[in-house]
Structures are given as C-alpha cells and as structure tokens.
Amino acid sequence: MPPKFIRTTKLLLDALITGCLVLIPAILMTGGFKLNLFGISIGATHLYTPLIPLVLLLVVRLFLSLERPNFLLLMFSIGIGLGAAELTIRVWHPPISKPQMQQIHRPSYYTDWEPVPGASGVGALGETYFINADGYRGEQRSVQKQPGVTRIITIGDSFTYGMGVNLEDTYPKQMETILNRNGERFKVLNFGVIGYNMWQYNELLARKALSYQPDIIILALYQNDLKQPRPPYETDPDYRPHNPFAQPAATEQQGIMGRSALWNLFKNLNARIEYKYRYLRGHDYLKNIPQRKQQWGTARSDSSDYEILTGTFDQQKTIAFSKALSQFVATAREGGAKVLLAYIPDSIQLNDAKLQAVNRQIADWSRTIGVPFVDLSPVLEQETRIESLYLFPFDAHNSPKGLKLIAQTLAAALYELGYVSETEKASSR
C-alpha cells in the first residue's frame, strides 16, 4: 500500500480510537446518552458499544504499524492469554461468569412453576442471585430450627424475592439484620417466588413453608395477587404445569459468544455498571411516577390491574381471593405460626386514594379474619423523592432504599404486636 494511504488510514484510525476512548467515560458519567442531530440518531447506551469497535480498531492499527511476524506473534500471544483467561474462569465458575438469568424456574405440578434448586448467576439489572438446594433464595438453612432462634418465613412474589437487587438488599435479609443487631436470635427465610399469586402462596405454605417450623409467617401481597386466587387445574381440565419465564438458552440467543465464560463475565460486569448508574439514564425508559401512572393507570382504565387498584375487579375472583386469604391464615395458625399480612403498593398508588381501594379491601378482610395487617403505602409516601424507592428507570420493583423502609416497618410491626418480646426489642436497639 502507498505510504501516504497508510499514513492517512492511521490518522483516521487514531481519531476513531480516540473517539471510542472518550465515549467510555462519557457513558459512565451519563449512564448512556442518545442525541438527535439533523434527523440522525447518535448515542451509546452500553459500555460494549465503544469497547467492541475499539478492540477491532486497535487490531487494524497494530496490523498497519507492526511488521507481519511481530503482528502475528502478538495476536498469537493475545489468543493464548484469552484462552488461559477463559479456562481459568470456567474452572473458577463464579456466578458473574454465567449467562444472565435464564432458567431460574422450572415447571411444578403443585405450583405451576418453582425456583430451580442450585440456580445461580447474574440478573438483568446486574444483581447476583442464588437459589439454594431447598429451592428458595438465600443461604442454606436446615429444616430443623435451632433452639433459641425465632424463625420467620416471608412469602410473596418478586417484591419479596427481591427482583433486581442483591440478596443483602432484599427486605427479608435487611429485616433479619435489623432484628439481629445485638445477637443472632432471628433467621428470616425468603420464600418469595417471581410471579406467584394467592393460590400458589397457599400451596407453598402447606407443602414447604410449614415443614420449616416457622414461628412467624409474613405474607406480603401485591395488587395482581387477586388475579389468580384459585389453582388453574380446578377450572382447566387440560392444565399442564409450565414455566412462564422460559427463554431460549443463552447459547441459542448468542451463538458461539453465549458459550464463552469470559464474554458472559464482560456482559455481566457491564450490566452491573449500568445498574450502578441507572438513575442517570432517561432515554427510552420510564422516567418517573407520573409517566408510569399514565401508562399503567389512567391510560389503561379498562385493564384488570386498574380495576383491582380501584376496587372494581371481577366480583367472583375478589370473593375467591378473600377465601383463599382466610385459608392461608388458618393453615399457618394450624401449623403453630403467628401471621402478619402486608401490602406492598405499586408506585402509582402512592398519594392517590382512588388507586388504594385494594389496600382498603385487604385491610377489611384482615380485620374480618382477625389477623394483623400492615399497609406499607403510608411509610413509602413519606419519602420526598418517591422515585428513589424504586428501580427506575430500569424496573418498577423496589430499590434497596425502598426495601429498607419495608424491612424497618415490618420489624417495628413485629415488636408492636408482641411477636418479638420486649426483652428482645430493648436489646436490639
């Protein structure tokens, strides 16, 4: 190639390499950006947007700068290094090197789906997760409880499971930390399962939770729990258990790259960085509560979710839910456990009495069956920046901050109800 052409090409490559290097801190500082210049959309939302071109540009630049034998030797050395890194990560096999959350569930005849024992990895928001051998999130705990230890089991859906947050940020784990400030006297087991409804809570309670001899059971409800109060096999003769979250395996989605532990490590690290800077990102995402209220509330006033929130949901299903709730409480009490019901509100319900009709319904049912009830709406409404209590803009589940408020409120309720003795209360301050 002519020397002049090579020099021009090198200058162009240097400019492009510099641009990629500038993009990396720009993405870190802004959380990703998107601009529209003269009708052309320009932006970068992921770290690998500049990193992959940067690697390719550097290879071409080295090809033009080094003698052929030296270039081949360098590429061979890099290949050996990458191979060694791949092998090391495969042997080590940390959760962050696994594909993002895929098959965390499997079909179950009794509950339709259930967590897969031993599943671990990194979720879509950069959180690490681990399902223990008994099929629930958290450390392995023996079925037989230790003498002198109060065992608390939390049952609920993805809000209890802790969608989008690490184990230590879930409200069951934060509540355990609060209760154990001055000694390990409490163990809180997280039986939250993504997507579960009221009928599944009853099955989970009877078939698994009670075998752990809980002293206290906390059932945390969310509005969509009213949708399916009865098992599907009661009304559908063709019912077959299924995994509603089943996705193609990572290798099918990503081809050869999906089989690489090194590539998965890189992608998951990128996801963690994006999660850390999530509040800086605004484009293509729901930014705030009013937008979510418009999208999930007033704009969908004919949806079942809106009907549940406003207390106008199907009467038969509503009655069936109240009966299923009574059955849950009765079963727990027969098993020797004290019960506390809680309601975790959707963000659009906060400071909107019309959308809190379901809260009041559950409070009425709780009074009827004589079980304590905690509506978590008031404590969350005290926050001046409600958005900070949720995983906006990525997700509408609670953030670690929101989950901490939930944990504190539930722990305080246990003290006030006498479920935790005054001696324990005083010593934990």
C-alpha positions as CSV (number, residue, x, y, z in Angstrom):
1,M,0.0,0.0,0.0
2,P,1.3,3.5,-0.7
3,P,2.9,5.2,2.3
4,K,0.5,8.2,2.0
5,F,-2.5,6.0,2.1
6,I,-1.2,4.2,5.2
7,R,-0.5,7.5,7.0
8,T,-4.0,8.8,6.2
9,T,-5.5,5.5,7.4
10,K,-3.5,5.6,10.6
11,L,-4.7,9.1,11.3
12,L,-8.3,8.1,10.7
13,L,-7.9,5.1,13.0
14,D,-6.3,7.2,15.7
15,A,-9.2,9.6,15.5
16,L,-11.7,6.8,15.8
17,I,-9.8,5.1,18.6
18,T,-9.7,8.5,20.5
19,G,-13.5,8.8,19.9
20,C,-14.1,5.4,21.4
21,L,-11.9,6.2,24.4
22,V,-13.8,9.4,25.0
23,L,-17.1,7.5,24.8
24,I,-16.2,5.2,27.7
25,P,-16.1,7.8,30.4
26,A,-19.0,9.7,28.8
27,I,-21.2,6.6,29.2
28,L,-20.0,6.1,32.8
29,M,-20.8,9.7,33.7
30,T,-24.1,10.0,31.9
31,G,-25.4,6.4,32.2
32,G,-25.8,6.3,28.5
33,F,-27.0,9.0,26.1
34,K,-28.9,9.5,22.9
35,L,-28.8,12.6,20.7
36,N,-30.7,13.5,17.5
37,L,-28.6,15.6,15.2
38,F,-30.2,16.7,11.9
39,G,-32.5,13.7,12.0
40,I,-29.7,11.3,12.7
41,S,-29.9,9.4,16.0
42,I,-26.5,9.2,17.7
43,G,-25.9,7.6,21.0
44,A,-24.4,4.9,23.2
45,T,-26.2,3.1,26.0
46,H,-23.8,0.2,26.8
47,L,-20.1,0.1,27.5
48,Y,-19.6,-2.5,24.8
49,T,-20.9,0.0,22.2
50,P,-17.5,1.7,22.2
51,L,-15.4,-1.2,23.5
52,I,-16.0,-3.7,20.7
53,P,-15.2,-1.2,17.9
54,L,-12.2,-0.1,20.0
55,V,-10.7,-3.6,20.0
56,L,-11.2,-4.0,16.3
57,L,-9.7,-0.6,15.5
58,L,-6.7,-1.4,17.7
59,V,-6.1,-4.7,15.8
60,V,-6.2,-2.9,12.5
61,R,-3.9,-0.1,13.8
62,L,-1.4,-2.7,15.1
63,F,-1.5,-4.5,11.7
64,L,-0.5,-1.3,10.0
65,S,2.1,-0.4,12.5
66,L,3.9,-3.7,13.1
67,E,5.9,-6.0,10.8
68,R,3.9,-9.0,9.8
69,P,5.8,-11.6,12.0
70,N,5.6,-9.3,15.1
71,F,1.9,-8.7,14.4
72,L,1.2,-12.5,14.1
73,L,3.2,-13.2,17.3
74,L,1.3,-10.5,19.2
75,M,-2.1,-11.9,18.0
76,F,-1.0,-15.4,18.9
77,S,0.1,-14.2,22.4
78,I,-3.2,-12.4,22.9
79,G,-5.1,-15.5,21.8
80,I,-3.2,-17.7,24.3
81,G,-3.9,-15.1,27.0
82,L,-7.6,-15.1,26.3
83,G,-7.7,-18.8,26.2
84,A,-6.0,-19.0,29.5
85,A,-8.4,-16.5,31.0
86,E,-11.4,-18.5,29.5
87,L,-10.1,-21.7,31.1
88,T,-9.4,-20.0,34.4
89,I,-12.9,-18.6,34.6
90,R,-14.5,-21.9,33.6
91,V,-12.7,-23.7,36.4
92,W,-13.4,-20.9,38.9
93,H,-17.0,-20.6,37.6
94,P,-18.2,-17.6,39.6
95,P,-21.9,-16.6,39.2
96,I,-20.9,-13.4,37.3
97,S,-19.4,-15.5,34.5
98,K,-22.7,-17.3,33.9
99,P,-25.3,-16.2,31.4
100,Q,-27.8,-13.6,32.7
101,M,-30.9,-15.0,34.5
102,Q,-32.5,-17.6,32.1
103,Q,-33.8,-20.8,33.6
104,I,-34.3,-19.8,37.2
105,H,-37.7,-21.6,37.2
106,R,-38.9,-25.0,36.2
107,P,-42.5,-26.4,35.8
108,S,-44.1,-27.7,39.0
109,Y,-47.3,-29.7,39.2
110,Y,-48.4,-28.2,42.5
111,T,-47.4,-24.6,42.0
112,D,-47.2,-24.4,38.1
113,W,-43.6,-23.3,38.4
114,E,-40.9,-23.1,41.1
115,P,-37.3,-21.9,41.5
116,V,-34.6,-24.4,40.3
117,P,-32.5,-25.6,43.3
118,G,-28.9,-24.6,42.8
119,A,-29.6,-22.0,40.1
120,S,-27.2,-19.0,40.3
121,G,-25.9,-16.2,38.1
122,V,-26.4,-12.5,37.4
123,G,-29.8,-10.9,36.6
124,A,-30.7,-8.4,34.0
125,L,-30.0,-5.5,36.4
126,G,-26.6,-6.7,37.5
127,E,-27.8,-8.4,40.7
128,T,-26.3,-11.7,41.7
129,Y,-28.7,-14.5,42.7
130,F,-28.5,-17.9,44.2
131,I,-31.3,-20.5,44.8
132,N,-30.3,-22.9,47.5
133,A,-30.7,-26.7,47.4
134,D,-34.2,-26.4,49.0
135,G,-35.4,-24.1,46.2
136,Y,-35.6,-20.7,47.8
137,R,-33.3,-17.6,47.6
138,G,-30.7,-17.3,50.3
139,E,-28.3,-19.2,52.4
140,Q,-29.0,-22.9,53.0
141,R,-30.9,-23.4,56.3
142,S,-31.7,-26.7,57.9
143,V,-35.4,-27.7,58.1
144,Q,-34.9,-28.2,61.9
145,K,-34.6,-24.8,63.5
146,Q,-32.0,-24.1,66.1
147,P,-33.0,-23.8,69.8
148,G,-33.4,-20.2,71.0
149,V,-33.8,-18.9,67.4
150,T,-37.0,-17.3,66.2
151,R,-37.7,-18.4,62.6
152,I,-39.5,-16.1,60.3
153,I,-40.7,-17.0,56.8
154,T,-41.6,-14.4,54.3
155,I,-43.9,-15.4,51.4
156,G,-44.7,-13.3,48.4
157,D,-43.9,-12.6,44.8
158,S,-41.0,-10.8,43.1
159,F,-41.1,-7.9,45.6
160,T,-40.3,-10.4,48.4
161,Y,-37.9,-12.4,46.2
162,G,-36.0,-9.1,45.6
163,M,-36.2,-8.7,41.8
164,G,-33.3,-6.6,40.6
165,V,-31.4,-6.4,43.9
166,N,-28.7,-8.5,45.6
167,L,-29.6,-10.8,48.4
168,E,-28.4,-8.4,51.1
169,D,-30.7,-5.7,49.8
170,T,-33.9,-7.8,49.9
171,Y,-36.3,-6.8,52.6
172,P,-36.2,-10.3,54.3
173,K,-32.4,-10.1,54.6
174,Q,-32.5,-6.4,55.7
175,M,-35.2,-7.3,58.3
176,E,-33.0,-10.1,59.6
177,T,-30.1,-7.7,60.0
178,I,-32.3,-5.2,61.9
179,L,-33.6,-7.9,64.3
180,N,-30.2,-9.3,64.9
181,R,-28.4,-6.1,65.9
182,N,-27.4,-7.5,69.2
183,G,-27.1,-11.2,68.6
184,E,-28.2,-14.0,66.2
185,R,-31.6,-14.7,67.5
186,F,-33.6,-14.5,64.3
187,K,-33.5,-16.3,61.0
188,V,-35.6,-15.0,58.1
189,L,-36.2,-17.3,55.2
190,N,-37.1,-15.7,51.9
191,F,-39.8,-17.8,50.2
192,G,-40.6,-15.2,47.6
193,V,-41.1,-16.5,44.1
194,I,-41.4,-14.3,41.0
195,G,-44.9,-14.2,39.6
196,Y,-46.7,-16.1,42.3
197,N,-50.4,-15.5,43.1
198,M,-52.6,-16.2,46.1
199,W,-53.3,-19.9,45.2
200,Q,-49.6,-20.5,44.9
201,Y,-48.9,-19.0,48.3
202,N,-51.3,-21.5,49.8
203,E,-49.6,-24.4,48.1
204,L,-46.2,-23.1,49.1
205,L,-47.3,-22.7,52.7
206,A,-48.8,-26.1,53.0
207,R,-46.3,-28.1,51.0
208,K,-43.0,-26.4,52.0
209,A,-43.0,-23.5,54.4
210,L,-44.7,-25.2,57.4
211,S,-42.1,-28.0,57.3
212,Y,-39.5,-25.4,58.5
213,Q,-41.4,-24.9,61.7
214,P,-41.8,-21.1,61.4
215,D,-42.7,-19.1,64.5
216,I,-43.9,-16.2,62.3
217,I,-45.1,-16.0,58.7
218,I,-45.2,-12.8,56.8
219,L,-47.3,-12.8,53.7
220,A,-46.5,-9.7,51.5
221,L,-49.3,-9.1,49.0
222,Y,-49.2,-7.1,45.7
223,Q,-52.2,-6.0,43.7
224,N,-52.0,-8.6,41.0
225,D,-52.3,-11.4,43.6
226,L,-56.1,-11.0,43.1
227,K,-55.9,-12.2,39.5
228,Q,-55.5,-15.9,40.2
229,P,-57.0,-16.9,43.6
230,R,-57.7,-20.4,42.6
231,P,-55.5,-23.1,41.1
232,P,-55.8,-23.3,37.3
233,Y,-56.3,-27.1,37.4
234,E,-59.6,-26.6,39.2
235,T,-61.2,-24.9,36.1
236,D,-59.0,-26.1,33.2
237,P,-59.1,-29.9,32.5
238,D,-56.2,-29.5,30.1
239,Y,-54.0,-27.8,32.6
240,R,-50.3,-28.6,32.4
241,P,-47.6,-27.0,34.6
242,H,-45.3,-24.7,32.7
243,N,-42.5,-22.1,33.2
244,P,-43.9,-18.8,32.1
245,F,-40.4,-17.2,32.1
246,A,-38.8,-19.9,29.9
247,Q,-36.4,-18.4,27.4
248,P,-34.1,-19.8,24.8
249,A,-30.8,-20.9,26.4
250,A,-28.0,-18.2,26.2
251,T,-26.1,-20.3,23.7
252,E,-29.2,-20.2,21.4
253,Q,-29.6,-16.5,21.9
254,Q,-25.9,-15.5,21.4
255,G,-24.4,-18.3,19.4
256,I,-20.7,-19.0,20.0
257,M,-20.4,-16.0,22.3
258,G,-23.1,-17.3,24.6
259,R,-20.8,-20.3,25.4
260,S,-17.9,-18.1,26.5
261,A,-17.5,-17.6,30.2
262,L,-15.2,-14.7,29.5
263,W,-17.8,-13.0,27.3
264,N,-20.5,-13.6,30.0
265,L,-18.2,-12.1,32.6
266,F,-17.8,-9.0,30.5
267,K,-21.5,-8.6,29.8
268,N,-22.4,-9.1,33.5
269,L,-19.8,-6.5,34.6
270,N,-21.3,-4.1,32.1
271,A,-24.8,-4.8,33.5
272,R,-23.5,-4.0,37.0
273,I,-22.1,-0.7,35.8
274,E,-25.3,0.2,34.1
275,Y,-27.2,-0.7,37.2
276,K,-25.0,1.5,39.4
277,Y,-25.6,4.5,37.1
278,R,-29.2,3.6,36.3
279,Y,-30.6,6.9,37.7
280,L,-28.6,8.9,35.2
281,R,-30.3,7.2,32.3
282,G,-33.5,8.7,31.0
283,H,-33.9,7.9,27.3
284,D,-36.2,5.1,26.1
285,Y,-37.1,4.4,29.7
286,L,-39.9,5.3,32.1
287,K,-38.6,8.3,34.0
288,N,-40.9,8.9,36.8
289,I,-44.1,8.1,38.7
290,P,-46.5,10.3,36.6
291,Q,-45.3,8.6,33.4
292,R,-45.9,5.2,34.9
293,K,-49.3,6.2,36.3
294,Q,-50.3,7.4,32.8
295,Q,-49.0,4.2,31.2
296,W,-50.4,1.7,33.8
297,G,-53.2,3.7,35.3
298,T,-55.4,6.2,33.5
299,A,-54.4,5.2,30.0
300,R,-55.4,1.6,30.8
301,S,-58.6,2.2,32.8
302,D,-60.2,-0.9,31.3
303,S,-57.4,-3.2,32.4
304,S,-57.7,-5.7,35.2
305,D,-54.8,-4.0,37.1
306,Y,-56.7,-0.7,37.1
307,E,-59.9,-2.4,38.2
308,I,-58.0,-4.2,41.1
309,L,-56.5,-0.9,42.2
310,T,-59.8,0.9,42.2
311,G,-61.8,-1.9,43.8
312,T,-63.9,-2.6,40.7
313,F,-62.4,-6.0,39.8
314,D,-64.4,-9.1,39.0
315,Q,-66.6,-9.9,42.0
316,Q,-66.3,-13.7,41.9
317,K,-62.5,-13.5,41.8
318,T,-62.5,-10.9,44.6
319,I,-64.6,-13.2,46.8
320,A,-62.4,-16.2,45.9
321,F,-59.3,-14.2,46.8
322,S,-60.7,-13.3,50.3
323,K,-61.5,-17.0,50.9
324,A,-58.0,-18.1,49.8
325,L,-56.5,-15.4,52.1
326,S,-58.6,-16.8,55.0
327,Q,-57.4,-20.3,54.1
328,F,-53.8,-19.2,54.2
329,V,-54.1,-17.6,57.7
330,A,-56.0,-20.7,59.0
331,T,-53.4,-23.1,57.6
332,A,-50.5,-21.0,59.1
333,R,-52.1,-20.9,62.5
334,E,-52.8,-24.6,62.5
335,G,-49.1,-25.1,61.9
336,G,-48.3,-23.1,65.0
337,A,-47.2,-19.9,63.3
338,K,-48.2,-16.3,64.0
339,V,-49.2,-14.4,60.9
340,L,-48.7,-10.9,59.7
341,L,-50.2,-9.7,56.4
342,A,-48.6,-6.8,54.5
343,Y,-49.4,-5.0,51.3
344,I,-46.6,-3.6,49.1
345,P,-48.0,-0.9,46.9
346,D,-47.2,-0.1,43.2
347,S,-45.5,3.2,42.9
348,I,-48.6,4.7,41.1
349,Q,-50.7,4.1,44.2
350,L,-48.7,6.3,46.4
351,N,-50.5,9.6,47.3
352,D,-53.6,8.6,45.3
353,A,-56.5,7.4,47.4
354,K,-58.5,6.3,44.4
355,L,-55.8,3.8,43.4
356,Q,-55.6,2.5,47.0
357,A,-59.1,0.9,47.1
358,V,-57.4,-2.6,47.0
359,N,-55.4,-1.7,50.1
360,R,-58.6,-0.9,52.0
361,Q,-60.2,-4.1,50.8
362,I,-57.4,-6.2,52.1
363,A,-57.4,-4.3,55.4
364,D,-61.1,-5.1,55.8
365,W,-60.6,-8.8,55.1
366,S,-57.7,-8.8,57.6
367,R,-59.9,-7.4,60.3
368,T,-62.6,-9.9,59.5
369,I,-60.3,-12.9,59.9
370,G,-58.6,-11.3,62.9
371,V,-55.0,-11.1,61.5
372,P,-52.7,-8.1,61.8
373,F,-52.2,-6.1,58.6
374,V,-49.6,-3.5,57.5
375,D,-50.2,-1.3,54.6
376,L,-46.8,-0.1,53.5
377,S,-48.1,2.8,51.5
378,P,-48.0,5.4,54.3
379,V,-44.4,4.9,55.1
380,L,-43.3,4.9,51.5
381,E,-45.4,8.1,50.9
382,Q,-43.3,9.9,53.5
383,E,-40.3,9.9,51.1
384,T,-39.9,13.2,49.2
385,R,-38.4,11.5,46.2
386,I,-40.6,8.5,45.7
387,E,-38.6,7.6,42.5
388,S,-35.7,6.7,44.8
389,L,-37.7,3.9,46.4
390,Y,-37.9,2.1,43.1
391,L,-35.6,0.8,40.4
392,F,-36.5,3.5,37.9
393,P,-35.7,3.8,35.1
394,F,-34.9,0.1,34.7
395,D,-37.7,-1.5,36.7
396,A,-40.7,-0.7,38.9
397,H,-39.7,-3.0,41.7
398,N,-38.4,-1.5,45.0
399,S,-34.8,-0.2,45.2
400,P,-32.6,-1.2,48.2
401,K,-33.7,2.1,49.8
402,G,-37.4,1.2,49.4
403,L,-36.8,-2.3,50.6
404,K,-35.0,-1.0,53.7
405,L,-38.1,1.1,54.6
406,I,-40.2,-2.0,54.2
407,A,-37.9,-4.1,56.4
408,Q,-37.9,-1.4,59.1
409,T,-41.6,-1.1,59.1
410,L,-42.2,-4.9,59.3
411,A,-39.6,-5.3,62.0
412,A,-41.3,-2.5,64.0
413,A,-44.7,-4.2,63.5
414,L,-43.3,-7.4,64.9
415,Y,-42.2,-5.6,68.0
416,E,-45.6,-3.7,68.4
417,L,-47.6,-6.9,68.0
418,G,-45.6,-8.7,70.6
419,Y,-44.4,-11.3,68.1
420,V,-41.0,-10.2,69.3
421,S,-40.6,-9.9,73.1
422,E,-40.0,-6.6,74.7
423,T,-36.7,-8.0,76.1
424,E,-35.5,-8.7,72.5
425,K,-36.8,-5.3,71.4
426,A,-34.8,-3.5,74.1
427,S,-31.6,-5.5,73.5
428,S,-31.7,-4.8,69.7
429,R,-31.7,-1.1,70.0
